Amino acid sequence: MTAVVGSRPSLRGAWVVAGREIRDQLRDWRILAPIVLLTLFFPMLMNFTARTAIDFVNRYGAPIIAERLIPFLLMVVGFFPISISLVIALETFAGERERLSLEPLLATPLSNAELYLGKMLASLATPLAAAYLGIGVYLSGLVTRLGWTPPPVLLLEVFALTTVQAIVMVAGAVVISSLTTSVRAANLLASFIIIPVAQLIIGESLIMFWGRYHVLWWIILALFLIGALLVRSGLQLFDREELLSREMDALDFRWAWRTFRAAFLGGARSLAEWYAGLFRMTVPKLGTCLAILAVALAAGYFVGLRFAAQWPMPADMLDFEDVRATLGANFESFGLLSGTGWLWVFSNNVRAILLASLVGAFTFGVLAVVLLMTPVGIVGYFAGNLAAVGEPAALYLAGLVLPHALLEVPAAIFAGAAILRLGLVAVSPAGGRSLGTSWLSALAEWARVMLGIVVPLLAAAAAIEVFLTPRIALLVLPGG
């Protein structure tokens, strides 16, 4: 049995499991009823909504609203059926356990990967087919009643977006189902999928109403990568023996604290030993992540420069005469020259790092990298606008940014690397260790980096930004 379970997975075995699951779904009216309703009735409702909206906005001379509303409704029609996939996926393992049918399934001569992929394919196939059918019904109504046909590229984007969103939702839900012992617990944990996806839909709707459809390709790419990471994470974490032996989801706070404390201290008995261990053991583990963050921040700066060329600031905002003339007064108003703004600058930077850590822990570090890239991108954007009007951009950066950035940028790189490793630990947990142990150890290493490197660097950078940077700016900037 062990040899069979550890054998190389084949797609054929996964399709055997998927076929069994799909047949069970097609016999369950509780699954079929909402799928049929969302596939047939909902697209008709969206057709009626589109027709009513077009009549209304045309009456008041705003046809562009209707032009943007129809593609948005096309995306919504595809999204609602795949929301059923979340319910099905949460039932994959937790539901089998409650129905007492899990042990016979796990006793089959199939590998862990075949069982896992089969369950995932079954959770994905029916809702995704319903989503495609719903989009077809909606499009047929648009063609026959409104005479509107989508551009081929937009239609391809909607189909691709529907597919990758379904993959992300199903992959995340199957991971949750395989790590919980009851459907109730799985449903509660599903909020970590529902809330980010809901926020994503809001963002996509704003993009579609703005008419920036090309941005959707970047979202599709990001979702595809996240889906691939979730699938890899599920394959790494799925273990039939552990699944069978797990009887109850219980929080052991004492064990969690002992695990965190041991990884945080690293066997050190003094502050000197702790710092030596930080640079000897923890920092080398961040090598790849440090390189990724350095490249990402550099890319953020050049992205800002490109945005400055494409979307320059209004001309009335590019008059720097008044800024130069009142530079000292502006510094005083922010409490920089007097030093009263140190605590505000320091606490603001720490809050930004903590926010990036929070969102990064649930997005494999992706959003953390994006958040840390944003300030660098803003600096690049202003530098590009300065250069465009003939201002000495390098001199402005040297006077207003560079002094404290020499410490803030390394702090951001170290913080981002620790966050990225914390987010990726679920994808590749350490061999022979559970997900909980691996994640707590990574969290402890994140805390070591934050307290030992990032916070001191941010404190020193805040002091430089308040006490030194304004004086350098007054010395080197023209008119200062």
Secondary structure, 3 states (H helix, E strand, C coil): CHHHHCCCCCHHHHHHHHHHHHHHHHCCHHHHHHHHHHHHHHHHHHHHHHHHHHHHHHHCCCHHHHHHHHHHHHHHHHHHHHHHHHHHHHCCCHHHHHCCCHHHHHCCCCCHHHHHHHHHHHHHHHHHHHHHHHHHHHHHHHHHHHCCCCCHHHHHHHHHHHHHHHHHHHHHHHHHHHHCCCHHHHHHHCHHHHHHHHHHHHHHHHHHHHCCCCHHHHHHHHHHHHHHHHHHHHHHHCCHHHHHHCCCCCCCHHHHHHHHHHHHHCCCCCHHHHHHHHHHHHHHHCHHHHHHHHHHHHHHHHHHHHHHHHCCCCHHHCCCHHHHHCHHHHHHHCCCCCCCCHHHHHHHHHHHHHHHHHHHHCCCCHHHHHHHHHHHHHHHHHHHHHHHCCCCHHHHHHHHCHHHHHHHHHHHHHHHHHHHHHHHCCCCCCCCCCHHHHHHHHHHHHHHHHHHHHHHHHHHHHHHHHHHHHHHHHHHCCCC
